[in-house]
Amino acid sequence: TEHMKSLPKKLQMGLKFAACFGPNFDAKVLKKAKKDNEFEETTLQSCVESGFLQNFGKNQYVWAHDQIQQAAYDLIPLPKRESFHLLVGSRLFMSTSPSEMESMIFFIVDNMNRGSNLINDADQKYEVSQLNLQAGEKALSSSAFHSASKYLLTGLSLLGPESWIERYNLTIRLYDAASEALFVTGDFSRLLVLIEEPLAKARSFEDKLNILNNLVRALAASSKFEEGIAKCMSILSQLGEVIPTDITADVYVAEVAHVKQLLHKKSRQELLSLPMMSDVRKLAAMQFMNHALTMTFIAKPLLNPIIVLRMVKISIEYGISNISAFAFACYGAWLVSEPSGDVEGGHRMGRVAIEMMTRLGAVEMTPRLYATVYGFINIWKEPWQAVQNKHLEAYESGATTGDMEYATTNLYLYTSTAIYGCGENLQTISQNIQSYAKRAFQCNQRSCWTSFVIIHQLTLDLMGIERNAFLPYSNGTTEESCFAGCRENNEISICRLICAKKKYVAFFKGDLDAAAKMYELSHDFPVGSTGRLVGTIVSSFIDGLIGFFFARKHREDETKWTNLGLEAIQSLRKWVQSSEWNFSNQLYLLEAEFFFLRGDDGRAENCYHSSIKASHEHRFIHEEGLAEEKFATYLLHKSKHDDAMWHFTKAKQCYEVWGARTLVQRVEKAIAILLPLCTGFG
């Protein structure tokens, strides 16, 4: 700064103005701020020659260092900075044409805001507030959500209580946009305070809908599902869509029959050619049902399919909107699930949904459609490894459009499938989960963050790392306290996730009593009928193995456990018809365990070999290790010690590749006990 003070006064003045434009700017910005002969036309060239600025591109300048910009800024006396910024912003505004405003808005507003305390005239405040709205909406469209929040809240701060009368449209638009920005940035506490005024002062129910939309989204992200669902049902009722909440068998059958009748003989092209929805209230209803889907999936699984069916019904009767693509995707997820189990029909509906989204240009729906189509539908037909990249694409899309709920959901689907389905290396996926959980935590996506921590705990348990995965986020939370809290809050899907995780770990660690206990407890948290994730599918496979293990004990409950195993076989035989890649190795292993139970040694051994072979060829290293271990256990039971040793060793190798150190150590103990009984090892 001292060096700059020795420069000619006009050059100093040019530096002062340039310092107000941020780290880089166009030459035209400085030109617009200039009045008369305050500084020379050659100011920028002189700054480049002096090493203050660097020229990049045509008429583009950047400060050589942020400390140089700060030194130039320090030339402006502290008491005069607010007035100087206001002067700069006002000059830029007055010299900018409407066609140039798009490129100049941030330079104008950034300076005016820094001098806004000096604005006393009401009309000028409204004018600057309008400019902040324009800047905020541009920032939102560019995914600069934190900047958008800053502009929009500044715009609101310039309004007085009389703005609801004098500038109603400006006021409601600022509140709408600010609530959107606060939701995306996860600032829910400020959002809940902000929306009190528009909910009280908006002139109509319709004018409150955008605010209510962001309120419901915030409730969902905060895991306030009961409150969020109740709010959605109330709003939908006011919009003319009364959703039954007491879901009896008759209600369910009637809703299904109505939608199937509407869809009867409708071709793919007919669905894609449906007219556009124009009824404003139906469009709003679709939006709130869209938000209710996630909450009901988590907390009220019986209500979830009713909402899906209603969304499809509205889309057929009133035309399609961008959300209709998501509705048809969810209908496809319902078709592939029990009791329907129509994999081909669901797959067709998933393709319709993707094509509808593409035709409508509904890019903002990408995270929701990819989560549903690739996380719930295509997993029944396509190799699990093949769908993974779609979830990463969907995350990037959601982070860009501001749909952090489904952006983080896609990351969860990716990691869950990687662990339960694909058997990817636990150390690698554990590291990824930590960064994903941190992202969900920062965005205040509580349910998704909790899900990440639970499966992170799974990886730690299998790797033999004694650490509480909740610790970085909450000193007092444990897996047990999380389960208790979620049970009290009726977060059914999280409770089910914890049960499945604990069952999976206990099973692989050889604690079958604990695994059976988790199987029994999971009955308190039904899946519903609108979709099963890969983890849930694999959980059914594990249930079957638990069943045959306890059936071999030949206790009084043998029939119960045998039936559990047979039910799993029946399911896998159905599933394998759609995807041999994903399910054949599991079916072979269940059949091997059944034949082991029945004493059919020849067929048992063939099925063990087939399971090992399919697991290896389909790159399911974790289930290859499991099949090797189960075969080794069978051979040990038959006193074939050398053969058992061979397969225990192969199991250990698979678990090492998987990164499951806990399982490696357990198998090593079995090998140490078995070794003295072997003749071909030593």
Legacy VTK file of the C-alpha trace (Angstrom):
# vtk DataFile Version 3.0
C-alpha trace
ASCII
DATASET POLYDATA
POINTS 682 float
0.000 0.000 0.000
2.828 2.441 0.853
4.329 1.887 -2.593
0.946 2.476 -4.218
0.510 5.738 -2.285
3.551 7.111 -4.092
1.953 6.499 -7.497
0.223 9.274 -9.460
-3.204 10.186 -8.031
-5.095 9.151 -11.158
-3.440 5.720 -11.167
-4.314 5.348 -7.464
-7.916 6.181 -8.290
-7.959 3.525 -10.995
-6.558 0.990 -8.535
-9.284 1.846 -6.009
-12.029 1.206 -8.537
-10.416 -1.994 -9.827
-10.052 -3.303 -6.263
-13.858 -3.178 -5.895
-14.455 -5.641 -8.748
-13.123 -8.828 -7.153
-10.229 -11.057 -8.180
-10.871 -10.714 -11.933
-12.900 -8.459 -14.183
-13.446 -7.227 -17.730
-12.011 -3.923 -18.873
-15.522 -2.712 -19.711
-16.451 -2.881 -16.002
-13.768 -0.358 -15.105
-14.759 1.788 -18.067
-18.415 1.870 -16.926
-17.390 2.987 -13.430
-15.262 5.858 -14.704
-16.550 9.425 -14.765
-14.834 12.256 -16.591
-11.039 12.096 -16.151
-10.798 10.435 -12.732
-8.160 8.074 -14.087
-6.347 7.573 -17.351
-7.465 5.335 -20.225
-4.078 3.624 -19.880
-4.665 2.666 -16.214
-5.008 -1.064 -16.858
-1.917 -1.180 -19.065
0.058 0.700 -16.394
-1.122 -1.800 -13.761
0.005 -4.698 -15.934
3.423 -3.079 -16.505
3.758 -2.493 -12.752
2.963 -6.147 -12.024
-0.316 -5.401 -10.240
-2.554 -7.044 -12.819
-2.199 -9.776 -15.401
-3.962 -9.734 -18.756
-5.577 -12.998 -19.830
-7.839 -13.290 -22.815
-9.374 -10.314 -24.571
-9.854 -7.430 -22.127
-9.809 -9.793 -19.118
-7.711 -8.905 -16.095
-6.791 -10.721 -12.890
-4.892 -9.473 -9.843
-1.365 -10.883 -9.723
-1.933 -11.760 -6.057
-4.789 -11.326 -3.583
-2.460 -9.286 -1.348
-1.941 -6.826 -4.194
-5.702 -6.437 -4.566
-5.944 -5.908 -0.795
-3.210 -3.248 -0.945
-5.134 -1.429 -3.672
-8.315 -1.706 -1.641
-6.550 -0.254 1.401
-6.053 2.953 -0.595
-9.736 3.642 0.117
-9.978 5.219 3.620
-11.934 2.948 5.945
-14.615 5.548 6.834
-15.315 6.134 3.142
-15.490 2.524 1.935
-19.252 2.098 2.191
-19.902 5.315 0.267
-17.230 4.409 -2.310
-18.848 1.000 -2.958
-22.254 2.617 -3.259
-20.800 5.101 -5.738
-19.218 2.307 -7.789
-22.374 0.203 -7.775
-24.584 3.168 -8.706
-22.351 4.178 -11.603
-22.261 0.640 -12.936
-26.033 0.373 -12.669
-26.676 3.690 -14.415
-24.289 2.897 -17.290
-25.517 -0.679 -17.867
-28.189 -1.334 -20.488
-30.855 -4.038 -19.943
-29.099 -6.298 -22.457
-25.833 -6.019 -20.495
-27.361 -6.576 -17.061
-26.876 -10.358 -17.169
-23.085 -10.007 -17.287
-22.883 -6.986 -14.972
-25.333 -7.911 -12.213
-22.827 -9.329 -9.712
-20.437 -6.349 -10.046
-23.356 -3.970 -9.492
-24.955 -5.786 -6.573
-21.734 -6.683 -4.757
-20.838 -2.991 -4.559
-24.301 -1.696 -3.787
-24.709 -4.207 -0.969
-21.494 -3.048 0.676
-22.908 0.461 0.751
-26.544 -0.430 1.426
-26.447 0.914 4.993
-26.287 4.385 3.495
-29.495 3.952 1.476
-32.441 5.619 3.196
-34.856 6.276 0.359
-37.587 3.588 0.233
-37.706 3.444 -3.580
-33.943 3.025 -3.773
-34.121 0.188 -1.248
-36.732 -1.531 -3.390
-34.532 -1.045 -6.440
-31.489 -2.589 -4.762
-33.676 -5.374 -3.360
-34.861 -6.116 -6.916
-31.247 -6.260 -8.093
-30.419 -8.720 -5.288
-33.333 -10.885 -6.418
-31.942 -10.875 -9.949
-28.443 -11.728 -8.698
-29.783 -14.423 -6.377
-31.841 -16.087 -9.090
-28.845 -16.056 -11.434
-26.669 -17.593 -8.726
-29.305 -20.290 -8.118
-29.396 -21.142 -11.820
-25.583 -21.428 -11.776
-25.613 -23.728 -8.715
-23.845 -21.060 -6.638
-26.212 -21.706 -3.766
-24.304 -20.025 -0.934
-23.858 -16.870 -2.996
-27.543 -16.989 -3.907
-28.469 -17.180 -0.240
-26.330 -14.125 0.516
-27.918 -12.020 -2.230
-31.482 -13.047 -1.453
-31.195 -12.500 2.293
-29.645 -9.099 1.662
-32.557 -8.276 -0.613
-34.995 -9.244 2.130
-33.124 -7.180 4.712
-33.812 -4.061 2.650
-37.565 -4.602 2.821
-39.796 -3.231 5.529
-43.163 -4.621 6.688
-44.937 -2.323 4.217
-43.378 -4.211 1.288
-46.195 -6.793 1.500
-48.515 -3.994 0.378
-46.255 -1.797 -1.757
-44.138 -4.469 -3.515
-45.983 -7.751 -3.000
-44.591 -9.617 -6.039
-41.004 -8.632 -5.234
-41.457 -9.675 -1.608
-42.958 -13.103 -2.289
-40.374 -13.860 -4.998
-37.529 -13.024 -2.629
-38.958 -15.280 0.063
-39.516 -18.107 -2.444
-35.981 -17.936 -3.802
-34.369 -17.439 -0.377
-36.167 -20.473 1.050
-34.885 -22.518 -1.907
-31.303 -21.359 -1.360
-31.437 -22.022 2.386
-32.807 -25.508 1.801
-30.094 -26.456 -0.684
-27.331 -25.139 1.593
-28.823 -27.069 4.520
-29.472 -23.999 6.676
-32.757 -25.380 7.986
-32.844 -23.428 11.240
-32.731 -20.129 9.366
-35.201 -21.470 6.795
-37.779 -22.300 9.470
-37.514 -18.779 10.883
-37.589 -17.149 7.442
-40.811 -18.807 6.250
-42.923 -17.714 9.216
-43.602 -14.292 7.701
-44.659 -15.352 4.167
-46.827 -18.148 5.562
-48.610 -15.524 7.650
-48.766 -12.699 5.099
-49.023 -14.281 1.633
-52.314 -13.327 0.015
-53.380 -16.800 -1.084
-52.760 -20.477 -0.462
-51.253 -20.731 -3.963
-48.708 -18.026 -3.116
-47.557 -20.115 -0.143
-46.928 -23.281 -2.158
-43.248 -22.664 -2.981
-42.541 -21.832 0.657
-44.444 -24.921 1.814
-42.538 -26.963 -0.753
-39.197 -26.022 0.813
-40.605 -26.505 4.318
-41.600 -30.080 3.502
-38.206 -30.779 1.943
-36.475 -29.446 5.065
-38.644 -31.626 7.318
-37.736 -34.678 5.231
-34.016 -33.880 5.274
-34.193 -33.382 9.060
-35.832 -36.819 9.489
-39.050 -35.235 10.790
-41.014 -37.699 8.717
-44.252 -37.870 10.665
-44.553 -34.084 10.631
-43.544 -33.894 6.985
-46.028 -36.542 5.883
-48.826 -34.896 7.858
-48.000 -31.534 6.281
-48.001 -33.064 2.790
-51.352 -34.779 3.364
-52.872 -31.517 4.611
-51.594 -29.543 1.620
-52.730 -32.236 -0.825
-56.192 -32.164 0.710
-56.364 -28.407 0.137
-55.298 -29.032 -3.462
-58.164 -31.468 -3.946
-56.156 -34.700 -3.634
-57.312 -36.600 -0.566
-54.940 -39.523 0.052
-56.283 -42.324 2.263
-54.016 -42.792 5.267
-55.772 -45.849 6.696
-54.459 -48.351 4.160
-56.670 -51.431 4.290
-56.509 -54.318 1.828
-59.647 -53.002 0.115
-58.152 -49.511 -0.311
-54.934 -50.956 -1.735
-56.721 -53.282 -4.176
-59.021 -50.487 -5.364
-56.120 -48.094 -6.045
-54.170 -50.781 -7.917
-57.189 -51.818 -9.999
-57.949 -48.233 -11.002
-54.415 -47.541 -12.226
-54.104 -50.873 -14.024
-57.362 -50.125 -15.816
-56.052 -46.710 -16.882
-52.823 -48.303 -18.161
-54.542 -51.256 -19.846
-53.290 -51.665 -23.431
-51.521 -48.303 -23.354
-48.378 -48.628 -25.424
-45.034 -47.038 -24.670
-45.673 -44.464 -27.394
-49.118 -43.606 -26.019
-47.638 -42.920 -22.589
-44.882 -40.785 -24.059
-47.431 -38.879 -26.154
-49.704 -37.917 -23.269
-50.500 -34.169 -23.270
-48.707 -31.788 -20.943
-50.314 -31.179 -17.554
-51.699 -27.648 -17.316
-53.876 -27.714 -14.190
-51.931 -25.599 -11.681
-53.338 -27.389 -8.648
-52.534 -30.821 -10.074
-48.992 -29.666 -10.864
-48.633 -28.534 -7.254
-50.106 -31.812 -5.992
-47.519 -33.764 -8.002
-44.772 -31.717 -6.369
-45.917 -32.508 -2.833
-46.500 -36.184 -3.589
-42.987 -36.187 -5.042
-41.644 -35.120 -1.628
-43.954 -37.456 0.278
-42.542 -40.495 -1.547
-39.197 -40.456 0.259
-40.737 -39.846 3.669
-43.347 -42.589 3.308
-40.729 -45.040 2.007
-38.799 -44.461 5.227
-41.595 -44.067 7.782
-44.889 -45.324 6.283
-44.160 -48.050 3.715
-47.830 -49.018 3.349
-48.730 -45.476 2.289
-45.901 -45.217 -0.230
-47.442 -47.293 -3.074
-50.749 -45.455 -2.697
-48.980 -42.177 -3.456
-47.145 -43.733 -6.413
-50.430 -45.005 -7.839
-52.099 -41.629 -7.349
-49.263 -39.843 -9.192
-49.608 -42.218 -12.144
-53.382 -41.743 -12.133
-53.086 -37.932 -12.233
-50.490 -38.128 -15.017
-52.787 -40.219 -17.204
-55.938 -38.233 -16.478
-54.499 -34.681 -16.457
-51.370 -35.003 -18.589
-47.701 -35.365 -17.802
-45.258 -33.052 -16.056
-41.546 -33.457 -15.353
-42.445 -35.251 -12.122
-44.543 -37.770 -14.072
-41.324 -39.390 -15.278
-40.453 -40.071 -11.635
-43.975 -41.357 -10.988
-43.717 -43.939 -13.783
-40.253 -44.953 -12.553
-41.672 -45.530 -9.059
-44.518 -47.528 -10.576
-41.891 -49.680 -12.294
-40.173 -50.201 -8.929
-43.514 -51.283 -7.486
-44.045 -53.748 -10.358
-40.710 -55.528 -9.842
-41.311 -55.865 -6.103
-43.419 -58.353 -4.214
-46.161 -59.379 -4.466
-46.243 -58.494 -8.176
-42.686 -59.498 -9.061
-43.212 -58.365 -12.657
-39.585 -57.735 -13.581
-40.213 -57.383 -17.313
-43.124 -54.987 -16.792
-41.152 -52.932 -14.299
-38.153 -52.822 -16.617
-40.326 -51.583 -19.487
-41.808 -48.880 -17.267
-38.306 -47.828 -16.209
-37.329 -47.355 -19.850
-40.499 -45.313 -20.449
-39.619 -43.116 -17.469
-36.077 -42.438 -18.705
-37.294 -41.645 -22.226
-40.041 -39.396 -20.854
-37.493 -37.470 -18.788
-35.285 -37.059 -21.869
-38.152 -35.890 -24.096
-39.326 -33.394 -21.494
-35.795 -32.119 -20.928
-36.379 -32.701 -17.221
-32.702 -32.820 -16.289
-33.527 -31.869 -12.684
-35.259 -35.253 -12.310
-32.098 -37.213 -13.178
-31.090 -37.994 -9.558
-34.596 -39.261 -8.716
-34.993 -41.346 -11.855
-31.510 -42.845 -11.693
-31.965 -43.747 -8.027
-35.244 -45.490 -8.842
-34.471 -47.081 -12.213
-30.893 -48.169 -11.487
-31.292 -48.664 -7.729
-34.632 -50.501 -7.633
-35.526 -51.787 -11.133
-32.511 -52.641 -13.276
-30.795 -54.468 -10.417
-33.187 -57.348 -11.173
-31.885 -57.716 -14.747
-28.506 -56.063 -15.232
-25.234 -57.037 -13.506
-24.941 -55.083 -10.284
-21.530 -53.801 -11.316
-23.046 -52.319 -14.511
-25.412 -49.863 -12.799
-22.880 -48.301 -10.436
-21.634 -45.450 -12.627
-25.204 -44.223 -13.116
-25.406 -43.419 -9.420
-22.210 -41.366 -9.583
-23.568 -39.488 -12.614
-26.779 -38.826 -10.687
-24.836 -37.438 -7.731
-23.075 -34.915 -9.960
-26.401 -33.959 -11.534
-28.088 -33.478 -8.151
-25.209 -31.439 -6.775
-25.535 -29.153 -9.807
-29.321 -28.730 -9.708
-29.570 -28.542 -5.913
-31.358 -31.857 -5.317
-29.029 -32.875 -2.489
-31.607 -35.303 -1.091
-31.337 -37.582 -4.106
-27.735 -36.670 -4.900
-26.680 -38.180 -1.576
-29.231 -40.989 -1.974
-27.452 -42.054 -5.154
-24.132 -42.093 -3.321
-25.723 -44.327 -0.701
-27.098 -46.674 -3.382
-23.633 -46.804 -4.930
-21.886 -47.707 -1.670
-24.573 -50.108 -0.471
-24.475 -52.031 -3.748
-20.670 -51.966 -3.725
-20.615 -53.632 -0.296
-23.567 -56.019 -0.246
-23.808 -56.759 -3.956
-20.434 -56.378 -5.641
-18.111 -57.187 -2.759
-15.724 -54.341 -3.538
-12.631 -53.907 -1.405
-13.763 -52.836 2.050
-10.861 -50.498 2.739
-11.440 -48.548 -0.485
-15.188 -48.297 -0.076
-14.826 -47.415 3.620
-12.691 -44.405 2.709
-15.258 -43.318 0.114
-18.120 -43.656 2.590
-16.405 -41.305 5.030
-16.280 -38.520 2.444
-19.856 -39.254 1.313
-21.128 -39.186 4.909
-19.364 -35.878 5.496
-21.056 -34.425 2.401
-24.505 -35.593 3.526
-23.818 -34.233 7.019
-22.808 -30.837 5.630
-26.015 -30.705 3.586
-28.110 -31.627 6.632
-29.421 -34.746 4.885
-29.827 -36.559 8.192
-31.433 -39.805 7.026
-28.863 -40.346 4.276
-25.996 -39.392 6.575
-27.224 -41.919 9.155
-27.411 -44.615 6.469
-23.822 -43.887 5.430
-22.583 -44.138 9.014
-24.342 -47.478 9.491
-22.719 -49.091 6.454
-19.423 -47.451 7.360
-19.714 -49.249 10.693
-20.285 -52.464 8.726
-17.000 -52.018 6.862
-15.141 -51.262 10.101
-16.607 -54.346 11.791
-15.612 -56.636 8.918
-12.137 -55.092 8.687
-11.621 -55.649 12.417
-11.314 -51.954 13.265
-12.812 -51.167 16.673
-14.174 -47.695 16.115
-17.541 -46.011 16.533
-18.438 -44.656 13.079
-20.771 -42.090 14.669
-17.949 -40.513 16.690
-16.855 -37.824 14.168
-20.389 -36.449 14.100
-21.804 -37.024 17.576
-19.885 -37.902 20.726
-22.831 -39.590 22.410
-24.361 -41.548 19.527
-23.771 -45.264 19.035
-25.371 -47.797 16.750
-27.594 -48.919 19.630
-28.718 -45.406 20.585
-29.300 -44.583 16.918
-31.539 -47.647 16.596
-33.481 -46.702 19.723
-33.972 -43.141 18.501
-35.049 -44.205 15.019
-37.457 -46.745 16.462
-39.029 -44.063 18.626
-39.207 -41.718 15.612
-40.788 -44.468 13.474
-37.920 -44.385 10.960
-38.700 -47.888 9.758
-36.182 -48.027 6.921
-33.261 -46.969 9.163
-34.238 -49.535 11.798
-34.442 -52.164 9.076
-31.040 -51.081 7.764
-29.441 -51.469 11.187
-31.006 -54.915 11.647
-29.766 -56.017 8.210
-26.286 -54.637 8.899
-25.986 -56.341 12.300
-27.352 -59.594 10.871
-24.884 -59.491 7.969
-21.869 -58.846 10.196
-22.931 -61.436 12.784
-23.479 -64.037 10.046
-20.087 -63.510 8.428
-18.365 -63.463 11.822
-19.936 -66.837 12.599
-22.249 -65.612 15.372
-25.400 -67.273 14.025
-27.363 -66.799 17.244
-26.940 -63.013 16.970
-27.771 -63.191 13.258
-30.982 -65.101 13.994
-31.912 -62.557 16.654
-31.587 -59.743 14.108
-33.633 -61.756 11.616
-36.455 -62.031 14.151
-36.213 -58.337 15.104
-36.370 -57.213 11.460
-39.985 -58.428 11.290
-40.928 -55.311 13.252
-39.852 -53.194 10.270
-41.628 -54.368 7.092
-40.219 -53.556 3.669
-43.507 -52.600 2.012
-44.137 -53.107 -1.687
-42.440 -50.249 -3.525
-38.920 -51.466 -4.008
-36.051 -53.454 -2.608
-32.447 -52.342 -2.611
-29.569 -54.708 -3.302
-28.868 -54.869 0.427
-32.428 -56.025 1.095
-32.198 -58.650 -1.637
-28.921 -59.994 -0.261
-30.489 -59.986 3.205
-33.074 -62.528 1.994
-30.229 -64.736 0.765
-28.552 -64.506 4.181
-31.880 -65.386 5.845
-31.990 -68.601 3.853
-28.474 -69.572 4.939
-29.381 -68.835 8.570
-32.447 -71.018 8.177
-30.553 -74.059 6.899
-27.856 -73.634 9.573
-30.393 -73.882 12.388
-32.411 -76.563 10.584
-29.300 -78.804 10.688
-29.412 -78.645 14.479
-32.612 -80.764 14.269
-34.352 -79.048 17.154
-38.085 -78.720 17.701
-38.084 -75.618 15.484
-36.452 -77.407 12.524
-39.508 -76.979 10.320
-39.586 -73.226 10.886
-35.953 -72.820 9.887
-36.204 -75.244 6.972
-39.144 -73.305 5.589
-37.146 -70.078 5.858
-34.410 -71.633 3.741
-36.899 -73.031 1.227
-38.610 -69.647 0.914
-35.255 -68.127 0.046
-34.648 -70.821 -2.572
-38.083 -70.187 -4.061
-37.342 -66.463 -4.308
-33.899 -67.015 -5.842
-35.290 -69.443 -8.436
-37.673 -66.706 -9.517
-35.027 -63.993 -9.486
-32.454 -66.018 -11.400
-34.815 -66.155 -14.368
-34.259 -62.414 -14.770
-30.556 -62.315 -13.918
-28.352 -65.376 -13.709
-25.399 -63.036 -13.236
-26.635 -61.564 -9.959
-28.400 -64.534 -8.405
-27.139 -67.900 -9.694
-24.249 -68.161 -7.219
-26.615 -67.440 -4.312
-29.162 -69.976 -5.517
-26.506 -72.668 -5.925
-25.231 -72.062 -2.385
-28.718 -72.224 -0.864
-29.437 -75.420 -2.762
-26.114 -76.863 -1.584
-27.046 -76.108 2.029
-30.481 -77.687 1.494
-28.959 -80.873 0.060
-26.482 -80.873 2.968
-29.483 -80.803 5.311
-31.141 -83.659 3.423
-27.963 -85.768 3.239
-27.824 -85.674 -0.579
-24.029 -85.466 -0.783
-23.635 -85.718 -4.534
-25.999 -82.876 -5.317
-24.672 -80.815 -2.396
-21.092 -81.004 -3.673
-22.137 -80.147 -7.234
-24.020 -77.088 -6.003
-21.106 -75.919 -3.826
-18.787 -76.147 -6.827
-21.306 -74.329 -9.028
-21.695 -71.529 -6.476
-17.932 -71.054 -6.195
-17.572 -71.042 -9.988
-20.425 -68.538 -10.569
-19.190 -66.239 -7.798
-15.706 -66.206 -9.286
-16.851 -65.656 -12.875
-19.242 -62.867 -11.862
-16.594 -61.184 -9.679
-18.431 -61.493 -6.347
-15.287 -62.102 -4.305
-17.098 -61.850 -0.959
-19.637 -64.527 -1.894
-16.941 -66.660 -3.470
-15.227 -66.649 -0.083
-18.537 -67.486 1.604
-19.185 -70.399 -0.779
-15.636 -71.705 -0.214
-16.100 -71.493 3.561
-19.506 -73.192 3.490
-18.134 -75.966 1.299
-15.175 -76.368 3.660
-17.571 -76.626 6.614
-19.564 -79.289 4.774
-16.390 -81.261 3.953
-15.239 -80.998 7.560
-18.587 -82.445 8.634
-17.890 -85.353 6.271
-14.386 -85.776 7.782
-12.731 -84.887 4.466
-10.048 -82.902 6.249
-7.624 -82.285 3.401
-10.371 -81.108 1.059
-11.795 -78.932 3.832
-8.347 -77.400 4.399
-8.058 -76.581 0.703
-11.380 -74.729 0.641
-10.778 -72.957 3.969
-7.522 -71.688 2.477
-9.346 -70.492 -0.654
-11.946 -68.777 1.540
-9.182 -66.995 3.430
-7.671 -65.766 0.163
-11.022 -64.388 -0.991
-11.618 -62.622 2.313
-8.128 -61.109 2.114
-8.920 -59.645 -1.311
-12.232 -58.367 0.049
-10.349 -56.720 2.921
-12.368 -58.489 5.643
-9.599 -58.944 8.207
-12.070 -60.134 10.871
-13.123 -63.030 8.643
-9.535 -63.834 7.697
-8.646 -64.201 11.374
-11.669 -66.412 12.045
-10.813 -68.725 9.120
-7.174 -68.819 10.227
-8.329 -70.179 13.599
-10.325 -72.893 11.829
-7.288 -73.746 9.709
-5.059 -73.979 12.807
-7.498 -76.395 14.475
-7.873 -78.460 11.315
-4.207 -78.662 10.356
-3.214 -81.535 12.719
-5.999 -83.661 11.204
-4.741 -83.245 7.633
-2.356 -85.538 5.812
-1.557 -83.448 2.731
-0.751 -80.147 4.521
1.995 -79.193 6.880
LINES 1 683
682 0 1 2 3 4 5 6 7 8 9 10 11 12 13 14 15 16 17 18 19 20 21 22 23 24 25 26 27 28 29 30 31 32 33 34 35 36 37 38 39 40 41 42 43 44 45 46 47 48 49 50 51 52 53 54 55 56 57 58 59 60 61 62 63 64 65 66 67 68 69 70 71 72 73 74 75 76 77 78 79 80 81 82 83 84 85 86 87 88 89 90 91 92 93 94 95 96 97 98 99 100 101 102 103 104 105 106 107 108 109 110 111 112 113 114 115 116 117 118 119 120 121 122 123 124 125 126 127 128 129 130 131 132 133 134 135 136 137 138 139 140 141 142 143 144 145 146 147 148 149 150 151 152 153 154 155 156 157 158 159 160 161 162 163 164 165 166 167 168 169 170 171 172 173 174 175 176 177 178 179 180 181 182 183 184 185 186 187 188 189 190 191 192 193 194 195 196 197 198 199 200 201 202 203 204 205 206 207 208 209 210 211 212 213 214 215 216 217 218 219 220 221 222 223 224 225 226 227 228 229 230 231 232 233 234 235 236 237 238 239 240 241 242 243 244 245 246 247 248 249 250 251 252 253 254 255 256 257 258 259 260 261 262 263 264 265 266 267 268 269 270 271 272 273 274 275 276 277 278 279 280 281 282 283 284 285 286 287 288 289 290 291 292 293 294 295 296 297 298 299 300 301 302 303 304 305 306 307 308 309 310 311 312 313 314 315 316 317 318 319 320 321 322 323 324 325 326 327 328 329 330 331 332 333 334 335 336 337 338 339 340 341 342 343 344 345 346 347 348 349 350 351 352 353 354 355 356 357 358 359 360 361 362 363 364 365 366 367 368 369 370 371 372 373 374 375 376 377 378 379 380 381 382 383 384 385 386 387 388 389 390 391 392 393 394 395 396 397 398 399 400 401 402 403 404 405 406 407 408 409 410 411 412 413 414 415 416 417 418 419 420 421 422 423 424 425 426 427 428 429 430 431 432 433 434 435 436 437 438 439 440 441 442 443 444 445 446 447 448 449 450 451 452 453 454 455 456 457 458 459 460 461 462 463 464 465 466 467 468 469 470 471 472 473 474 475 476 477 478 479 480 481 482 483 484 485 486 487 488 489 490 491 492 493 494 495 496 497 498 499 500 501 502 503 504 505 506 507 508 509 510 511 512 513 514 515 516 517 518 519 520 521 522 523 524 525 526 527 528 529 530 531 532 533 534 535 536 537 538 539 540 541 542 543 544 545 546 547 548 549 550 551 552 553 554 555 556 557 558 559 560 561 562 563 564 565 566 567 568 569 570 571 572 573 574 575 576 577 578 579 580 581 582 583 584 585 586 587 588 589 590 591 592 593 594 595 596 597 598 599 600 601 602 603 604 605 606 607 608 609 610 611 612 613 614 615 616 617 618 619 620 621 622 623 624 625 626 627 628 629 630 631 632 633 634 635 636 637 638 639 640 641 642 643 644 645 646 647 648 649 650 651 652 653 654 655 656 657 658 659 660 661 662 663 664 665 666 667 668 669 670 671 672 673 674 675 676 677 678 679 680 681
